């Protein structure tokens, strides 16, 4: 790694390319490129969202190495396990000094991603920095599970699967943190603009991720029946992944889409409720600036200050939602909680149909819906009645 640098000053650098494309790399304090990190991140040049996430997870680890005075070639599996424990994983070894003081530990999904990043990074090191012992410890295999076979094409012929000794243990089912039943009404009473009422309504009725909502363009909205795209008879929206949005909001899904004679085709198509259409027209006719429609053309804009009319960022939307939650007495709430409420409501209304819930909320697989939302609500009347019958109370 060369001479010692100032601890914690390794940084992520965003690079602007032609055609509104972006890339990320990692630099030393003096501005030199971290060659091993850059070699790893270059593998994801065509996936900017993935590359950005991996860059920030990797730079945290590289800063930790600097603090611990560890060279890449000296890192062993126990060091990586210790690092994973420091950022939030459950490990049964001494961890040493705290890291990321004042920041929350990684969640389960982030820990899984961090484990994948560390394994791929160390297995891909050049000969100068590669440790044969660490490579042997990381390059493990396991027998395929039923889920592996279900996901894989011709999965029945797979005899082994790659294993990651750094990956956190899965708890089986995840229990999402949802808003209370009256949360929607309480939030709507506390927001003060038509735009914010639209955001709350769309989050609840459409199950949108906040990146999807803030990334919507007016052209994506087909809010009447039998629109020109001919891809859905009812009112709907097309969620299109765009890297060049002025507010840097991006949809998580990357379904192919195109603009044909000014009409959006493709993307991820989601249905729209009558109340969503109503709040949209209230916002467009009272608050939306005309200049925004002919300029950037994005749906959500800022309504005050020097940035009036500019696209609303995901941070701005989250901040609005959080403030409304505090005023409504709901505590510190997040837009994604409304997505959890939406998924649970769709499952209840469809009799537990995972396919309907998957398509309504835009999940990649029914297994994801089942893992997060498929468990029984312990407060449901049917659940309560079953237990009371067992207990002999009825």
N, C-alpha and C positions, 0 to 999 in steps of 0.2 A: 504493500500500500504506500511505500515511500515514506517520507518524513512525516512527523506528527503534525496534524492540523488542529485548529481551534475546535474543541468539542461542540457538537450541535449545530455547526454552521454549514454542513453539507445541505444542499437545498435542491428542490425540484424547480426546473426551468421549463416554462411553456414556450414553445417555438411556433411562430405563425408561418404557415406555408402558403403557397399559391392556391387560389380557388377557395379561400376561407377555411382551408384545412389547418389542423393543429397537431402538434406532436409534443411529447414530454420527454425530458431526459433529466439526469442528475449531475449537478456540478459541485466541485470542491469550492471552498471559500474564495480562492483566488480566481475562480472562473473557469478552471480547466474541467473538461468532461471526465466524469468517473467512468473509466473505460469499461469495466466489468458490468456496471449497472446499465450503461448505454447499450452494450451488446445484448443484454437480456431484454431491455425495453424495445429494442429495434425489431424483435420478433412480432411485436403487436402494432407495427406502424399502420396497418389498415384498420385497426380497432381503437380509435382514439379514446373512447370511454374506458375501455379495459386498460389501455396503456396508462391513462391518468391515475386510475385507482391503484394499479400495481406500483407506479412510481411513488405515490405517497406512502404506501405500506412498506416499500423497500427502503425509502429514505429514513424512516423511523428506525428500522433495524440497523442501517449503516451508522446512524448517529449513536446508537447504543454500542455498537462495536468500538467506535471511537472512545466513548466514555469508559468502556471496559479495557481499552488498550489491546484489543484482539485483532490480529491480522487475519485476512480471509483464509490463508492457508493453515492457520492455527485453530480455526473453529472446529469443534466436534459436536456430535449429536447432543450431548448433555448441555452444551452452551445454547444450542437452538431450543431445546426443551425448556431451559431456564428462561430464555427470552419470551417464549410463548406463555409461560406462567406469569411473567411480569406484566404482560399486556392483557391477561384475563383468563387464560386457560387453566384447567385444574391439573396440576402436576404435583407429584409427591417428592420434591427435592428442594433444598434451600435455594431461595431466589436471589439473595443479595440485596443491593440497594434498590430503592423504588425507581421506577422509570415512568415518564409521562405524568409527573406530579401535577395534580389539579385537573387531569382529564379523565373521562370515564373509561373503564376497561372496554376492550372490544366486545361486541356482541357475538353470538354463536356464528352467524353467517360471516362476519368479518374475520373471526378467528380461522374459519375454514379457508377463506381466501388467502389470508396471511400465510397459513401453512403451505398452501399450494405455491405461493410466490417464493417462499424460502426454499422449498424443495427444488423447484425449477431453476432458481437462481444458482444454487450451489452445485447442482448437477451440471449446469452449463458453464461453469467457470473454466477459464483457460488453464493449460497445464501448469503455468507458473503459480497459480493460486489454488489449484485443485488438491484436495486431500483424499488420498485413496481410501483411508479409513472412513471418512464422512460419506464419501460416495457409496461405499459398500453398505453403510448403515441406512442411508436414505433410499437406495434403490431396492426396495422390497416389493414382494408380490403377495397376493392373497387369493384364496378361492373366490370365485364370483358368487354373489348372493342372488336370490331370486329377483330382486329389483334390478341388479345389473343385467341379468338375462332378459328381463322384460324390456329394458331400454335399448339393448344392443341388437342390431340387425344380425340375424343368424347367431344369436347369443348362446344357443345350445352347443356351439362348437368351441366356445371360450373355456379354456382350462384354468387360466390365471388372470388376475387383475392387478393393476398397479396399486400399491399401498403407500400411505404416507404416515410415518410414525409421529409426525408433528400435528396431525389433524386432531381436533377436539372430538371427544366422544359425543355421539348424538343421544339426546335424552328420549328419543322416540317421537313424542308429539310436542308440538309447540302450542302454547296457550296465548293467543293474542290479547293485548290490552285494548279493550274496546271502551267507547264512550257510553254513558248511561242512556237508558231508553229515551229520556226526555232531553238528551244533550243537543239534538238538532234544534228544537224549539228554543232552548235557552241561548244557544249561540246566535240564532237569527234575531233574537231580541236585543242582542248587544252589539251587533255590527251596525255601522252607520251609513254605508254606501250601497248602491245597487250592485256595484262590482263585488263587494264582499258577500252580499246575500247570494249572488250567483255562484261564487266560489264554494260557499258552504253547501248550497243545494246540489251543485254538480259533484262534489265530493261524496255526498250521501247517496244521491240517486244514480250516479254513474260509476262509483267505485274507482275514481281516477287516482293514479299516483300524482303527486304534486308536480313532478317533472313533466308528466304528460299534459297536465292542465296548463302549466306556464309555457309549454312549447307549442300550444295550439295556434294555428293561423286561421284567419277568417275563412280562407279557402277550404279549410279542413271540415267546416261545419255544413252539413247537408240537413237542414232542420225542417224540411217538408217532405211529404211523401213523393215517391217516384222521381227522385232527382236524376240528373243527367248521367251520373256514374253508373246507374242501373245495377248496383251491387247490393242494395238493400231497399226494400219497398218503404219501410218506415223511416222516420227521422233518425239520423245517425251522425256520427263524427268519424273521421279517419285520423287515427293516431299515427303520425309519420315521424320517424327518427330523422332529425336534422342536426348536423354538427355546427352549422353556421348561424344559429339563432343569436340575435344580439344580446339576449339575456343569459346565454349559455345553458338554457334549459334543454334537456334532452329526454325523449321518451326512452324507456328501458328496452322496449322491444325494437327490433330492427327488420320488420317486415318490409319487403320491397314495395315501393310506391312510385307513381309518376304523375306528371301534370299533362293532361291531354286536352288541348283547346281550352285551357284555363280551368279545367275540372280535375280535381284530385281523384285518382284511382289507386286502390291498393291500401297499404298500411294495415293497421289493426282496426277493424270496424267495430264500433260500440254503439248500442242503442241509446236513445235520448228520451227522457220522460217529458210529458207536457209541462210540468213545473220547471224543468230545466230550460225549455224553450221560452217560457214566460219570463224567467229571470234574465235570460239572455237579451230579450227585446227590451226589457226595462232598463238594463245597463246600456245597451247600444243607443237608445233614444234619449237618454238623460245625461250620460256621463262620458261616453266614448268620444274622443276628439276626432274630427274628420281627417285631420292631417295624419293620424296614425294609420288609418285605413289605406291611404294612398302612399304611405311611407313604408314602414316595416311590415304592416299588415298582420301583426300579431293580436291575439284576442285580449289578453290581460295587460293593462297598462297602469302606470303610476298616475295618480289623480291630483298630486300636489307637489310643490317644491320645484327646484331647478330641473328635475328630471321629468317634469309633467309630460305625459304623452309617450314616454319611453316604455319599453316592455318591462313588465313586473318580473322580478327575479324570483326563484324558488325561495330564497332566504326571506324576501319581502312577504311572500304569501304565507310562509310558516310563521313569521313574526305576527302578522295580522291574526292568524288563527289562534296563536298562543295568547295574544292580548285579549281576544274575545273570550277565550276559555277562562282566563283569570277573572274577567269582569262578570262572567256567568257563574262563578263559583265552582268551576270544574277542575281547577288546578292547572298544572302545566300540561296542555294537551298538544297533540300533533295531528296534522292532516291525515296521516296514514291510519290513524285510529278509525276515521270514518270509513276507510276502505275495509277494515275488519268488520265494522257494523254492516256494511253493504253485503259482503260475502256471506255472513251469517244469516242475514235476512233472506237472501236469494236461496240459500240452502233450505231454510225453514219453509219458504213458500213453494219450493219445488219438490218437497218431500225427500230432501237429501240427495237430489240428483247432482252428482259431482260434475257431469259433463256440462249441464246448464250453468252451474256456478263458474266453471272454468272459462266458458265462452263469454259469459256476462261480464266477468272481471278482467279478462285478458291474461289469464295465467297460462304458462307454457304447458302444464300437464295437470290432469286430474289428481295425480298423486300428491302434488303440492297442496292443492285445495284440501285433500283428505287429511294430510299431515297437520295442517294448521287449523282447519275448521271442522274436520269430520267427527270430532269427539262430541259426546253429549253435553249439553248445557246442564250443569248440576242444579240450576235454578228453574229449569223448564218444568211446567206442570206435570208432564208425563213422567219425568224423572222423579219428582217429588211423590207422585201417586204410587209409583212402583215401590219406592222405599217404604212408604207408609203401610203398604199392603204387606211387605215382608216383616215389618215391625209389628204387625197385628193391629194397627190403628184404624184400618178400614178393610 
